Every structure is written in structure tokens, then in C-alpha cells.
């Protein structure tokens, strides 16, 4: 993890689960970022209590109102971040916010499919577009050549559930709308890696493992991976990635996940 050094980062869906775990880990680093932006829907609400407590102890943590399904909310959040980081830009954008509708294929509805796709796929698309100017600034201001997560990067939180080759745990959890949204997110990651490479921006899709969160447990099974183990693993992976890894789909242990 020592290899991952960023001046600023933004995590979406940061009020609980993996997002909160990421924020906590970044704040605990020996050389923590100057700015940690934690995006969540309702910063003053009950579900953001842990974030609020953290922010009271860490002046470098800024809680940002952010609904990734809302283009207006995203634009306002980008303005807020820009006001804090100034000309140094944003080093790391972690698109973690996501939803899942746990249902059988025969019960999927257009409404559920659309809502899931809007949050899980369109959200990261719009986030990448809105924060591109800040990511470009970070890339331009970082020393050295090549791409890395310490320079400027977009990390899209995907899932092995979106693997077409290996539809993990289908017998236990169908959740087709979720799987489709993550397969599409993987393609978005590839597109972003191709489009943003010229700007010095690294892009990767990460499978965090089947993690013990509200979402991970929503199908009634106990996931095998703790938030702490998942986040520790992912940060170790991110610190080790280089230009050759941009546009890939990896898990929290650094293994390649089949498309």
C-alpha cells in the first residue's frame, strides 16, 4: 500500500460498506491524502453518522452531497471538489456507489433494470465526464511518465457477477439487472481507458470480492470477505498497477477476472 500516494481522491457511496471502508483506510495511511472527498446522498442523515464522526476528527475529509443518478448533483459535486483542490486537480476517482435488485429473471421489470443501470453504469459515465478536467490537471501536475493510480485514475467498482464468461453464484443469486449493469460498466471502463489514456488517466474495473456489506448480504447469504480485507487488498492492488494494466478487470487480490 505504500506505493499508493495521492494528494486527493473522491469515493462515491462512501457512507457505508466498501465506500466507508476505503475512506477509513485512506485516512489511516502514514501519509494520508491532503483531501479525501466522501460522496453520499444525504450527508446530514442517520446513515452518514460514521462519516460525520470521521469528518469531525479529520479536517482533510470533506463530505460531499452526491447522487450519482443525478447529472445536476454530479455537476455541483465537481464544483465543490474543484473549489478545494484548486489547480492541483483530483488524483483518484473511485466510482463505488451501486445498487442491486435481488430478484429472479422472470420477475425483472423495466423500472428495476433502468434504475440499476442508471446508478451502476450511467453514474460512472457521468462522473468520469464531470471530473475529467480535474483528473487531467492531476495528470499534468504529477511527476514521471506512464499511467498509475497515484497520478490520475478512475476506479470503477465492478463485480464478478458481471462476468459473461463466469456468471458467479447464479444458482444463489440471479439479480440479472445488477449483472447486466456491471457487464456494461466493464465495457465503460474499457472505453474510458481508450479515450482517457492520451490525457494520462489510468482506468480499471475492480471486483471487491463478495463482501460482508448490506448489499452483499441482501440475498440472505453470508459473504466470505470482510470489508477490511477487501479494502486492504484493493489498495494493495491499486498501488501495484502500471500502464499495461489500464482497461483491465481485476479482483481484490490482483487476479484477472474474465470478461
C-alpha positions in Angstrom: 0.0 0.0 0.0 3.0 2.3 0.5 3.2 2.7 -3.3 -0.2 4.4 -3.5 0.3 8.1 -2.7 -2.4 10.5 -3.8 -2.9 14.1 -2.9 -6.7 13.9 -3.4 -9.4 11.4 -4.1 -13.2 11.0 -4.2 -15.2 8.0 -3.2 -18.8 7.7 -4.2 -21.3 5.8 -2.0 -19.0 6.5 1.0 -21.4 6.4 3.9 -21.3 2.7 4.5 -19.8 -0.7 3.3 -16.9 -0.7 0.9 -17.0 3.1 0.4 -16.8 3.9 4.1 -14.0 1.3 4.4 -12.0 3.0 1.6 -12.3 6.4 3.3 -11.2 4.9 6.6 -8.2 3.3 5.1 -7.0 6.4 3.3 -7.3 8.5 6.4 -5.2 5.9 8.3 -2.3 6.0 5.9 1.1 7.1 7.2 0.9 9.9 4.6 -2.8 10.5 4.2 -4.1 12.5 1.2 -4.5 16.2 1.6 -8.1 15.8 0.5 -10.5 12.9 0.9 -13.9 13.6 -0.6 -16.7 11.3 0.5 -19.7 11.4 -1.7 -23.1 10.3 -0.3 -26.8 11.0 -0.9 -27.6 12.5 2.5 -24.5 13.8 4.4 -26.6 15.0 7.3 -28.8 11.9 7.6 -28.7 9.0 10.0 -26.9 6.7 7.6 -24.0 9.1 7.3 -23.3 9.2 11.1 -20.0 7.3 10.9 -18.8 9.7 8.1 -19.9 12.7 10.2 -17.9 11.3 13.2 -14.8 10.8 10.9 -15.1 14.3 9.5 -15.1 15.8 13.0 -11.7 14.2 13.6 -10.1 14.6 10.2 -10.1 18.1 8.7 -8.9 16.6 5.3 -12.2 14.7 5.0 -14.9 16.6 3.1 -18.4 15.0 2.9 -19.9 15.9 -0.5 -23.7 15.6 -1.2 -23.8 13.3 -4.3 -26.5 11.3 -6.1 -24.7 9.6 -9.0 -28.1 9.1 -10.8 -28.5 12.9 -11.0 -26.4 14.9 -13.5 -27.2 18.1 -11.6 -25.9 16.6 -8.3 -22.7 15.4 -10.1 -22.0 18.8 -11.5 -22.5 20.5 -8.1 -20.1 17.9 -6.5 -17.5 18.6 -9.2 -17.7 22.3 -8.4 -17.3 21.6 -4.7 -14.2 19.4 -5.3 -12.7 22.0 -7.6 -13.0 24.7 -5.0 -11.0 22.6 -2.6 -8.3 21.2 -4.8 -7.7 24.3 -6.9 -5.2 23.9 -9.7 -3.8 20.6 -8.4 -6.8 18.6 -9.7 -8.1 15.2 -8.5 -5.8 12.2 -8.5 -8.2 9.3 -7.9 -11.9 8.9 -8.7 -13.4 5.7 -7.2 -16.9 5.0 -8.6 -18.1 2.8 -5.7 -21.8 3.8 -5.4 -24.1 1.0 -6.6 -27.4 -0.7 -6.1 -28.7 -4.3 -6.6 -32.2 -5.6 -7.0 -32.2 -9.2 -5.9 -34.9 -11.0 -7.9 -35.4 -13.8 -10.4 -35.1 -13.1 -14.1 -38.8 -13.8 -14.6 -39.6 -11.0 -12.1 -37.3 -8.3 -13.5 -39.1 -5.1 -14.5 -38.2 -2.3 -16.9 -38.2 0.0 -13.9 -35.7 -2.1 -11.9 -33.5 -2.6 -14.9 -33.4 1.1 -15.7 -32.8 2.2 -12.1 -30.0 -0.2 -11.6 -28.3 0.7 -15.0 -28.7 4.4 -14.3 -26.9 4.2 -10.9 -24.3 1.4 -11.7 -23.4 2.4 -15.3 -24.6 5.8 -16.3 -23.5 7.2 -13.0 -19.8 6.3 -13.5 -20.0 7.5 -17.1 -21.2 11.0 -15.9 -18.8 11.1 -13.1 -15.9 10.4 -15.5 -17.1 13.2 -17.7 -17.7 15.7 -14.9 -14.4 15.1 -13.2 -12.3 14.7 -16.4 -10.9 18.3 -16.2 -9.7 17.7 -12.6 -8.2 14.3 -13.4 -6.4 15.9 -16.4 -4.9 18.6 -14.1 -3.7 16.0 -11.7 -2.1 14.0 -14.5 -0.4 17.1 -15.9 0.9 18.1 -12.4 2.3 14.6 -11.5 5.9 13.8 -12.0 7.1 10.9 -14.1 5.8 9.2 -17.3 3.3 6.4 -17.7 -0.1 5.8 -16.1 -0.7 4.9 -12.5 -3.3 5.3 -9.7 -1.0 7.7 -7.9 -1.0 10.0 -10.8 -4.6 10.2 -12.1 -7.1 7.3 -12.3 -10.7 6.2 -12.5 -11.5 3.0 -10.5 -14.9 1.5 -11.3 -16.2 -0.9 -8.6 -17.5 -3.8 -10.7 -18.4 -7.3 -9.8 -17.6 -10.8 -10.9 -21.4 -11.1 -11.2 -20.9 -9.0 -14.4 -18.6 -11.6 -15.9 -20.2 -13.1 -19.0 -17.6 -16.0 -19.1 -18.1 -16.8 -15.4 -21.6 -15.9 -14.1 -20.6 -16.4 -10.5 -23.2 -17.7 -8.0 -26.1 -17.8 -10.5 -27.7 -20.6 -8.6 -27.8 -18.5 -5.4 -28.4 -15.0 -6.8 -29.8 -14.3 -10.3 -30.0 -10.4 -10.0 -30.0 -10.1 -13.7 -30.3 -6.3 -13.8 -27.3 -6.0 -11.5 -25.3 -8.4 -13.6 -26.1 -6.6 -16.8 -25.2 -3.2 -15.3 -21.8 -4.5 -14.2 -21.1 -6.1 -17.6 -21.9 -2.7 -19.1 -19.7 -1.0 -16.5 -16.8 -3.2 -17.6 -17.2 -2.1 -21.2 -17.4 1.5 -20.0 -14.1 1.0 -18.2 -12.5 -0.2 -21.4 -13.9 2.7 -23.3 -12.7 5.2 -20.7 -9.2 3.6 -20.7 -9.0 4.1 -24.5 -10.4 7.6 -24.5 -8.6 9.0 -21.5 -5.2 7.4 -22.0 -4.0 10.4 -24.0 -4.7 12.6 -21.0 -2.6 10.4 -18.7 -5.5 8.9 -16.9 -5.5 5.2 -15.8 -8.8 3.3 -15.7 -9.6 -0.1 -14.1 -12.6 -2.2 -13.2 -12.3 -3.9 -9.7 -14.2 -6.8 -8.2 -14.0 -6.2 -4.5 -14.9 -9.8 -3.6 -18.2 -10.9 -2.2 -18.1 -8.6 0.8 -19.9 -8.5 4.1 -22.0 -5.4 3.5 -25.7 -4.6 3.5 -25.7 -5.2 -0.3 -23.5 -8.3 -0.1 -25.8 -9.9 2.5 -29.1 -8.8 0.9 -29.7 -12.2 -0.8 -29.7 -13.9 2.6 -26.2 -15.5 2.4 -23.2 -14.5 4.5 -20.4 -13.3 2.2 -16.9 -14.7 2.8 -14.9 -11.5 2.6 -14.8 -8.7 5.3 -14.8 -5.0 4.3 -11.4 -4.6 5.9 -9.8 -7.5 3.9 -11.4 -6.3 0.7 -10.3 -2.7 1.0 -6.8 -3.7 2.2 -6.5 -6.0 -0.8 -7.8 -3.5 -3.3 -5.5 -0.7 -2.2 -2.5 -3.1 -2.4 -3.6 -4.0 -6.0 -4.1 -0.3 -7.0 -0.6 0.5 -5.7 0.9 -2.1 -7.9 -0.8 -1.3 -11.2 1.0 0.3 -14.2 0.2 1.5 -17.7 -0.1 -2.1 -19.0 -3.0 -2.7 -16.7 -5.2 0.1 -17.8 -8.6 -1.1 -19.1 -8.4 -4.4 -17.3 -10.9 -6.2 -14.9 -9.2 -7.4 -11.7 -10.3 -8.7 -8.3 -9.3 -7.6 -4.9 -6.3 -10.0 -4.9 -5.0 -8.8 -8.2 -6.2 -11.7 -10.3 -7.6 -11.1 -13.7 -11.4 -11.6 -13.9 -12.7 -13.0 -17.3 -14.9 -10.6 -19.2 
